[in-house]
Every structure is written in C-alpha cells, then in structure tokens.
C-alpha cells in the first residue's frame, strides 16, 4: 500500500476496515522529506461551515423533487436518440439530498427545470463515459503534475492545484476528460459536511501555445456549469498574466458579487489555506515533490477506498435516493435518523484554467457574460 503523508493534529474521523467512522490517534508525525502523496484529512483548525437551513417553501420544493427522482426507473442512454436503460444503483446513489439541492439552487428553485437538469446530467455521465476514464487512461495527462489534489483550506475544502505552465500534451478530448476525472477525485476527497472545493491556479510560466482553443474552452465551460453546479467554494489565482487580468477586469461588472467574492487574485494564500497544508510554491510550508508513479497510485488508491466505503454505507442504510452525503462520507448520521425528508424506495491550462474559474460560479445569481 502507498505510504500517505499525514500532517500534525490529524484527528478527523476516518474509516476502519469495515468502513465505520472512528477518531484516529493524535498524530504528531511531520514529514522529514518532500511530501509526495495526498494528505488524508484537514487539520483540526479547518472546519466546514454550517449548512444553511431551508425555508419552509424550499423544503416543500425539495420534497416534491425527491418524489419525482425517486420514481425514475430508466435513464436516456444518449442525448442523440430515444433509447433508455434501467437506472443503476450508482446513478441512484448519486442522487443525494445535497445533489438535489445543488441543482435546485442552480435553477433558482424552479421545480420544473431541476428534474430536467438532473436527468440531463445522468444521461451525460453515461454518454461521456465517466466509468471508462480509468486512472491508466488518464495517467499520461498528469505525468508532469499539471493538476494536483493536496491538502485542505480553512473551510476544509480539498485543494485542487491547476498549473497551466506544466502542460505536457497536445490539445485533445482527453485534456478535458482529465479535468473531469480530477474533479471526481476531488469530490471523493471531500470530508463530511463539505461539498465544495478550493481551486488554486498558478499561471507561472504558462504560455499561450499550451492553452486550449476557444472551442475546447467553451466545451469545458459547458460541462462544469451544467454538470457540476455549486461546487466552487474558493478560487485562488496567483501569477496572473496581464491578458487574464485584463479580461477579468473587463467582465467584472457583469459577474454577480457572490461569485466575485469567491475569486481571489494574487492574495496571500496563507490567509486561505493553513501553511502546513499549502505548497511552498504557493507560499506555504509544504515541500512537495511530484513523482507521478508515487502520487498517481496513492491518489487513486485513496479515492477508490473512499468510494467503496461511501457505496457500502449507502447499501447498508437502504439504498435510498436523497441520502445525506455527510453520512455517506462517514459521520454516522444517515437519512433515516436525521429527520430529513424521505421518499419511498423507487421500483427496482491557460484557457481551461480560466474557463474553470468562470464555470463554477454561484448559478442562483449569475449573470451571463
């Protein structure tokens, strides 16, 4: 098994072999050499924010949506034809309470549009072939460490580092599949109570020649806005080129203040991420050395273990649509003991990097640009 680096004060609950959540022993170990693998947990000082309480009207809209999606028995195989196949357990498991709420916020609580968007994403996940994007297939795209998942910010969001200057491949569909793959792994790394990520973009040594074209950027935007709504918690951007900075200033008046608040340019990143979990290249204390064979194996093994534990909890608690993500990630409080609404069981890069910043906005308030 790969040896994962742990930071001090690592006391977030973690799964045992049977995937029940327990508090680990206090850990005072600090790496004596360069870190090469992901941190397992946030520091004790990093805490997810409290989840806002829904209004009575919002709860009613959610309840109605839960009934609708719980009744689905088939999902379209493609957006290009009318064939369908039975909904799978993995697809039902994806339909958590928090997932439904993210889509409701994205469509401004429109009870007609939300199920359309959710069904569209289920179809897209089939059509895009997420299950076929294996670590081996994606591996070549990350050989230089142009994307790295490491550490957690002050709100316990997992950090995804984008390094456009380390681009190593020609423009291709696999570059976009790589980004989607890493987003899925970031979601695997989220702790109970946190459903957003922290994006750290370093434009140092990036060049226009390694940037995707406009069509590729538009495709990336479409995927992120449509199929990963409400996932950005913070975007921290450093070494911003004049071209990017000028473009951002140009469109700033058209970006909603709530979205704008998430974007931080050339700030002291130690104010957002604990130095003990922030790379030295970004102003932190972590001496990180990217060795592809070591990092890639460790990341994917860890993500696979967490997905397995997540699925086992879902099965153990009744395979319910609308399950709580916090429970599935190990906090021990499932839907049936949470007082939440239930429904009956259903019948059996330069341009890419900036596209990511724009795509992850607060869709409840966004203005099109």
Protein Blocks (a to p, Z undefined) as FASTA:
>chain_A
ZZddddehiabdcddfkopacdddddfbdcfbdcfbdcfbdcfklccdddddddfklmmm
mmmmmmmmmmpmbdcfbfkbcbdcdddfklmmmmgfklmmmmmmmnoopaklmmmmmmmm
mmmmmmnommmmcfklmmmmmmnopaccedjdfkopacddddfklgcbdcdfklmmmmmm
mmmmmmmmpcehiabdcddddfehiafklpccfklmmmmmmmmmmmmghkafbdcdehia
fklmmmmmmmmmmpcfklmmmpcghiafklmpcfklccfklopabdcdddfklmmmmmmm
mmmmmmmmmmmmmmmnoopghiafklmnonopafklnopacdddddehjklmmmmmmmmm
cfklpccZZ
